[in-house]
Amino acid sequence: EISECLVGSEMCIRDRCMVAVQEFGRLMGATADALEDGTITADERDAIAAKGYEALAAIVALLKAVEQGVEK
């Protein structure tokens, strides 16, 4: 498993990635009704964007750590 291969700072990157993705998922679940009926507020839109970009940045950092850890 990938997580077993990551140590030190890479584990921290993995943990941040997991937290960011989980938070984004919870936010999407909480705003699903607003998205369905078209009444999403500006605050909800901003929160979704912020958490989405945070999750994306964490995922990219994890992918870079994995790429650097691969034997060539």
Disulfide bonds with the S-S distance in Angstrom:
none
